Amino acid sequence: MGIYKDFAHFYKNGHYPDFSKRMFELLPGVLELFEARPQRVLDIACGEGTFAVAMARAEYDVTGIDESERMLHYARARARKEKVRVGFHAQDMRSLSFVDEFELVTCWFDSLNYLLELDDVCRTFAGVARALRPGGLFIFDVNTIYGLAVNWQSEGCFVQTDRPKLFEVLRPEYDYEANIATLRITGFRKTAEGWRRMDEQHRERGYTLEELATCVDRAGLHKLACWGSFREKSEPQSDSGRVWFVVGK
Ligand SMILES: C[S@@+](CC[C@H](N)C(=O)[O-])C[C@H]1O[C@@H](n2cnc3c(N)ncnc32)[C@H](O)[C@@H]1O
């Protein structure tokens, strides 16, 4: 069973894109800190394109990849509506096909946690290293083990979206041995024929900061910063639910 199919509609119309809007707003301060002036940007796991299209509007030359055709469909529609050109491609982030093309690669909103094997994270980082030009930056966030095991589990079953035509319930669980969180998503959307139900099951694995740093090293990249807050640019704490890495080539 694939994911980001029927759920893509809920993603696009829910609060989810707010995250990448925030990343877009905060990014200039981070680029300034590292004296980076990228022009060509690759957004991996770009989803429904909010970040990629905002970057294209800000006159970056943007490419986005994602494995979900449905998310890419919405991303292309967003680019058309905003009258910007973005190259959106269906691609698995574990086998990126670019060589020496980008000054900045981004991967937002715990997309890397969808990789359930550390080897897959390492393969993805190796592809990012190939795609980056020398001196380029790779910026990503992940949910921490604390975020998945504690924060995600704190509410039990909860209503994520409650709107006149959209209703969504999330049921999280955690496997402490495998460090894998499972999110059962059930949504109802009102159509002309009545309410239509959607079910998807998403799994995210938590990695230690050391495991992620090992993949960075193995890819021939170097860690420039690791933060528990992208706004404050502060050290991760033991109860940080999410961390951001800035990595250089
Ligand atoms: C939480 S969404 C984040 C989307 C977007 N980055 C954002 O900030 O809104 C996770 C995305 O990762 C994509 N994804 C998951 N595994 C992937 C893989 N192996 N290769 C490419 N995309 C993947 C999904 O299709 C989905 O669009």
The ligand as an SDF file (V2000), in Angstrom:
LIG
                    3D

 27 29  0  0  0  0  0  0  0  0999 V2000
    6.0440   15.0310    5.5820 C   0  0  0  0  0  0  0  0  0  0  0  0
    6.0710   15.1380    3.8350 S   0  0  0  0  0  0  0  0  0  0  0  0
    7.1200   16.5490    3.6200 C   0  0  0  0  0  0  0  0  0  0  0  0
    6.8920   17.2500    2.3030 C   0  0  0  0  0  0  0  0  0  0  0  0
    7.6120   18.5750    2.1580 C   0  0  0  0  0  0  0  0  0  0  0  0
    9.0500   18.4090    2.2880 N   0  0  0  0  0  0  0  0  0  0  0  0
    7.1180   19.5830    3.1720 C   0  0  0  0  0  0  0  0  0  0  0  0
    7.9460   20.1440    3.9160 O   0  0  0  0  0  0  0  0  0  0  0  0
    5.9110   19.8540    3.2310 O   0  0  0  0  0  0  0  0  0  0  0  0
    7.1200   13.7870    3.4120 C   0  0  0  0  0  0  0  0  0  0  0  0
    7.3520   13.6430    1.9180 C   0  0  0  0  0  0  0  0  0  0  0  0
    8.3970   12.6820    1.7260 O   0  0  0  0  0  0  0  0  0  0  0  0
    8.1080   11.9670    0.5430 C   0  0  0  0  0  0  0  0  0  0  0  0
    8.9260   10.7450    0.5670 N   0  0  0  0  0  0  0  0  0  0  0  0
    8.9180    9.7690    1.4950 C   0  0  0  0  0  0  0  0  0  0  0  0
    9.8150    8.8180    1.1820 N   0  0  0  0  0  0  0  0  0  0  0  0
   10.4150    9.2250    0.0340 C   0  0  0  0  0  0  0  0  0  0  0  0
   11.4490    8.6750   -0.7790 C   0  0  0  0  0  0  0  0  0  0  0  0
   12.0430    7.5230   -0.4800 N   0  0  0  0  0  0  0  0  0  0  0  0
   11.8290    9.3780   -1.8810 N   0  0  0  0  0  0  0  0  0  0  0  0
   11.2320   10.5450   -2.2100 C   0  0  0  0  0  0  0  0  0  0  0  0
   10.2410   11.0970   -1.4720 N   0  0  0  0  0  0  0  0  0  0  0  0
    9.8440   10.4490   -0.3640 C   0  0  0  0  0  0  0  0  0  0  0  0
    6.6080   11.7570    0.6050 C   0  0  0  0  0  0  0  0  0  0  0  0
    6.0650   11.4020   -0.6380 O   0  0  0  0  0  0  0  0  0  0  0  0
    6.1560   13.1190    1.1220 C   0  0  0  0  0  0  0  0  0  0  0  0
    5.8660   14.0100    0.0630 O   0  0  0  0  0  0  0  0  0  0  0  0
  1  2  1  0
  2  3  1  0
  2 10  1  0
  3  4  1  0
  4  5  1  0
  5  6  1  0
  5  7  1  0
  7  8  2  0
  7  9  1  0
 10 11  1  0
 11 12  1  0
 11 26  1  0
 12 13  1  0
 13 14  1  0
 13 24  1  0
 14 15  1  0
 14 23  1  0
 15 16  2  0
 16 17  1  0
 17 18  1  0
 17 23  2  0
 18 19  1  0
 18 20  2  0
 20 21  1  0
 21 22  2  0
 22 23  1  0
 24 25  1  0
 24 26  1  0
 26 27  1  0
M  CHG  2   2   1   9  -1
M  END
$$$$
